[in-house]
Amino acid sequence: MSNEDRQPRPPGSLFGVDPEAAIAPAITAIRELAGSPKRVSIIVGRRRVATLLAPQAMQLDLSPGTPWTAELEAAISRLERVNDAKAIAIRRLASRARTRAEIAKWLASKSIEPGIAAEAIERLADVGLLNDAIALDDERRHASAKGLSDAALRERLSRRGLTTVQPPPVPAGDDSARAIELARSELSRRISASSDVNSVARRVMGVLARKGYEQDIASEAVLAAMRERGLEIDLADRVE
């Protein structure tokens, strides 16, 4: 073979390179998923490399011919993982409203990375699917409807991860006022002309205790509600 017939070789290459192979891969197509028009497949060559929400593809300015670089692949991979985490969270939210902390705990149980979970939670909060302020209002309404004490409310808030959301300050004496209202309601249901008032008083105090009222507040509330009815109970029987 003459020198003229020889093909030039790039430095460091024994056999030369295919010029086509030297070209960086690029996106060849972006296709809507059948039955899911809000999602698109990203095709590189003949292979589907990713699935994104259509708005995400638009934000990344993806189109046929966009170079498929390592940086773009990493960014799209993260978006896919966030989308998967959101889908898991949304299925959890289908049964009832949840707090950020509850969803974070659920995602952790599904082995979702903390950073991915945090981003998914932020996006759900942005569209109103997670709102701790509303959850707090719901808990306060529940506590009011059930006649729960402030201590019981704080315990419920703690269980739901709402300790960082500060409820409005409770006016002094609120617990006592609620306890008396609850004692009146319970006495109306339980007491009759033939009732043993001391037994009824103990049962009502038990109800107040289960709703989180301290013993002193429960006892005084029952005593006050009894006196409104012209009834007295023995001091020894009030505390149980």
N, C-alpha and C positions, 0 to 999 in steps of 0.2 A: 504494500500500500504506500503510495507516495505521500509526501508531506502535505500536498494540497488536499488529499482525500481525508486527512485526519480532522475530526471535529474537536474544537477547543474544549478543554475541561475546566470547570471552575476550580479555584484554589481549594485544596482539601478534599477533592472528589476524585475517586479513581476511575469511575465510569461515566461521569457527567450526570446531569439531572434532567428530568422531564420538565420542560418549561411550564406545562399545565400544572404539575404537582407543586411548583414553586409559588403558585398563586394562592393567596390566603382564601380559605373557604368563605362563602357568603350565603346569606339567606336567599333561597331560591323561590320560596312561596310563603304566603301567610293565608291560611284557609280557615273559614268559620267551621266550628264543630257542628256536625249534623245534630239537630235537636237542641242546640245550645248556642244561639246566635251571639251571646255576650262573651263567648270564649273563642279563642283562635289557636290554631296549631302553627308553630314556627317550623318550617321545613328548611333543612340545609342539605343540598344534594337531593337525595331521595329519602332522607331520614327525618322523621319528626323528632326534633330535639327538645321541644318545650311546648307547654300549653299555658297561655296567659289569658287574663281578661282583656277584652278588646280595648278598653280605655288605657290599660297598662302598655299595650303594644303601641298605641298612639303616643303616649307620653314619652316612650323611649325612641320615638320617631323611626320605628322599624318598617322596612319595606324590602321587597326583592332587590338584591344587590348590596344590602347592608353587610359589611364585613362581619363574619362570625369570629370575634376575638375572644381571648380568654377573659378579658374584663367584662365583655357583654354577657358571656356565658355565666359568669359568677353572679352578675346582677340579676339576670333572669332566674337563675337557680334560687336565689334568695326570695324573689317575688313568688315563685311557685311554692316554696315552703311556707311563706306567710299566708298565701291563699289556702293551703291545706289546713293550716292552724285555724284560720277563720272558719272554714267549713266545719271543723270539729266543734268549735265553739258555738256556731249557729245551731248545730244539731242539739247541743246541750241546752241552748236558750229556748228551744222549741217547747219544752215542757213548762217552764216558768221563767220569770225574770231572775237574773243572777247579778251578783256584784263583780267588780273587777277582780277582787281577791278570789272569789269562788271560781271564776273562769281561769285565772292564773293557776290555781291549784289543780283544776281539771286538766289543763293542757300539760302541766308538769307530769301528771299521772300517765299521760299519753306519750311521754318522752320527747316533748317538744322543747327545743332549746330555749332558754330564758329570753334571749334577745329576740328570737322569732316570735315567741309568745307575746312579749311586750309590744312589738310592732302590730301584731294582729289585734290585740286588745285596744290599742290606740285607734286603729282604723274602725273597729266596731263602735267605739265611743264616738268617733267623728260622725257616724251616720245615725247615732241615737239608739243603737242596740244595747249599749251599756251606759248606765247613768247612775252613779252612786248617790247623787243628790236625790233622785226620785226614789231609789231604794230606801234611803233614810226616811223620807216622808212616809213611805208605805209602812215602814216599821213603827214609826210614831203613831200613825193612824191605827195600826193593829194593836199597839200597846194601849192606846186610849180606849178602843172598843172593848178590849178584854179586861180593862181595869188593872193593867200591869203596873208595878212600881217602877221608879226610875232605875233602881238597881237591876230589875229584871230586863228593862229595856237596854241598859248598857251591856248586859250579858248577851242579849240577842245580837246587838250591833257588833260585839267582839267576835261572836261565832261567824258572822258573815263578812268579817274583815272591814268593817266600817268604822273602826276606831280612829282613823285619820280624818274622817268627816265629822266635823264638830256640830252636834245638834244645838239648836238655840238654847240659851240658858233657861233652866227650870226655875220659876219663881219659888221663893221660900214658902213652905207650907203646902206645895202642890201635892206631894205624896200623901199628906194627912187628909187633904180635901178629897182626893180620889179614893182613899181607903174608906172614908166615911160614906161616900156615894155607893161604893161597892157593898159595904156592910148593910146599908139601907136596902139595897136591891136583894141581897141574899136573905135578909130577915123577912122581907115581903114574901119571898118564895117559900120559906121554910117554917115560919112560925104560925101557930094557930092557938086557939083558946086552950087546947089540951096539951100544948107542947111543954116540955121541960126546958125552961128558958136557959138554964145553965148548959144543957147538952147542945141546944141550938147555938148558943154563943160560942161554944168550943168548936163546933163544926164550921161556923162562919170564920172564926179566927184561923182555922186550918185552911180554908179557901184563900184567905188573904196571904197566909204564909206561902202557899204554893205559887202565888202570883208575885212573890218577891218582896213583900212588905216585912219590915222588921217587926219583931214581936211587940215592942212597945207601941209602935204606930198602929198595928193590928188590934191590940187590946184596947187602946183608947178609942179607936174608931168604932169597935163593936159596942163599947160602953156608951159612947155618945149616941149611937143609933138605937140602943136599948132604952136609954133615958128619954129619947124623943117619943117612945111608945109608952112611957110611964113604967118601964120595967127596970129592975135592978138585978145585977148578978153579983155573986160573992167574989171578993178580990182573989181568993185562993183558986177559984174556978176559972178566972179569966186567963191565967197563965198556965199553959200546958206544954 
